[in-house]
């Protein structure tokens, strides 16, 4: 080929790419350090990289299998052809001829007998994956130009990249076909697809094909270098940083492998005045890497409650806004970092080229306040992201600053924070009323001298909300009937702080967490059962940072264990069809999907009908992320969207002529709930927040009189065969004296 021309291409292409990358890296390096160790447990990280990075496991989830598989074909081609790219550049240096159009002789390594077979096997693999890449390019071209799914943003960049990839594969085949012609080979088993291209080009004169092959060679390596330099300027930057982001992803505790990354938030050191994120300088380098890794695939929004109901939040959009801000200011970021100081009025000031400037806040110039408060922290975005971007913690960090420094937050939260601080619950009801739900059936209290299997952590809703009090009694009834020795904390119980933390009041959360852990450890508590997934998640996943290491089990898991151990028996037949709503903090965040379903299926006569959006794809009720306490002012109410689906599901189960919404329509804002009738039946829940939101949604849509909401524990208690039907719940087994 031509060493001078090849060398010139490499120097220019790699040089420009290096300059661009230095800017990108300089911007990310200007961000603060990452809490925790992102390089620990290297074995687990390498395993994760193999499965989710190179193996692309999340790309081929059942919901998006076809586009995911097509992406795997293209990704696989890039991995295999990376070696081919090196070979082509070596071939470009293989001749001293000055002519750009030179011969297509075999590379020097083909003369080594030891490499002949491996080289031919590689050519066979290369030939096959290149064909797969062409198939993938064709598919995505049709997807973007014809099908136009809602999750994909219209993008000329994406079409250009598809053109680049297609051209790389076509030029590879033309180059290969001309090479085979020059060698006098009509067909070879180690390049079968290339041989077919050769047959298709059989009518082209040899000299013309030779010229096309040489042109194809130079076009190919030129596209590679142009492609390389295009990557850092658009969404395809993930090609460069994606595998690294997967390797550095947040790992779950080794003892709890099911937990997703969004189940646990970082714990700032408030003694060092770490009060969240005001400017981009308050983000960590990993959060900067996250936004640079976003592929804009839109999977984060397919079941996102805020996007589906028309709120001003898509995590894809948040990522792009922050990324573009980083890129725009990457030259100023090091100066901001070196000279930043806080002014008396709260502004962050810095010196840039000798001039004092204000470092822009994230909320306002980059993101709207409504955007950061819209998130329900349901975790779908992080569950769906193929490159493990951690979206929720960034928004919570911004909330923390707004709450703890600027005291600027939705007014409804003021009452909630005050209630939790003064009375230990979001309602602000007196602490002395905490155990009134027991009525005339008082339960044992932890610390009364007895020894118990479980602490029954009732939770604020189970203690104060009139409807949830019935669920608390049902749980107590089931545990009593099974002979489980348990106790409550009675009036000493106080809130876990989940809503405070997700609502941005980290100081209040840490105060409650430390107080609870200190008290529980002093009492020797080891095992906790709770009916609230938010309490469950907080105690199980976040309290260990404060020394609270407990075995935590949800009430549905414990009831399932009791059924399997035959400690309770269900006898009342319930001949009805029922659907089940997965709570985000029980299911998606902590992987508890089967236990509540197994419990429901154990009830005689009960038929569980799954909603279209269930288990991993379940749709949020709208209460998470402290949204339970905030009003919705934009778009459709999230709980209305969910109850519309519940009504559709029950109506279709009773009458197959009632249509269900198309799966594609359910991923678009405002498309759920075309059925306007009043379906009859029940929906089972396993979370007090979900219970409240769904009940309110049914009442709002005038379905509350035909569709009932019942907790799994209530259904079990109703069906349960009691040993002493007239015995009150309070008659628990006598505690064993210590």
Secondary structure, DSSP 4 states (H G I P E B T S, - for coil): --HHHHHHHHHHHHHHHHHHHHHHHHHHHTSBPPSS-TTS-HHHHHHHIIIIIIS-GGGG-GGGHHHHHHHHHHHHHHHHHHHHHHHHHHHHTS-----SS---PPPGGGG-HHHHHHHHHHHHHHHHHHHHHHHHHHHHHHIIIII--TTSPP-HHHHHHHHHHHHHHHHHHHHHHHHHHHHT-S--GGGHHHHHHHHHTTTS-HHHHHHHHHHHHHHHHHHHHHHHHHHTTSGGGHHHHHHHHHHTSPPPPTT-TT--GGGS-----GGGT----SBGGGSBHHHHHHHHH-----GGGSS-HHHHTT-S--HHHHHHHHHHHHHHTHHHHHHHHHH-EE-TTS-EEEEETTEEEEPPBTBTTTB-HHHHHH-----HHHHH-TT----HHHHHHHHHHHHHTS--S-THHHHHHHHHHHHSSTT---GGGTTGGGTT-PPPBTTSSEE-SEEEE--HHHHH-HHHHHHHHHHHHHHHHTT--EEB-GGG-----HHHHHTT-HHHHHHHHHHHHHHHHHTT--EEEES-HHHHHIIIIIGGGGT---EEEEHHHHHHHHHHTTSS-B-----EEEEEPPPTTTTTTT---HHHHHHHHTSTTEEE---SS-GGGPPP-S-TTTGGGS---SSS-HHHHHHHHHHHHHHHHH-TTSPPPPTTGGGSTT-S----S---EEEEES-HHHHHHHHHHHHHTT-TTTEEEEEHHHHHHHHB--SSTT--TT-PPPPEE-
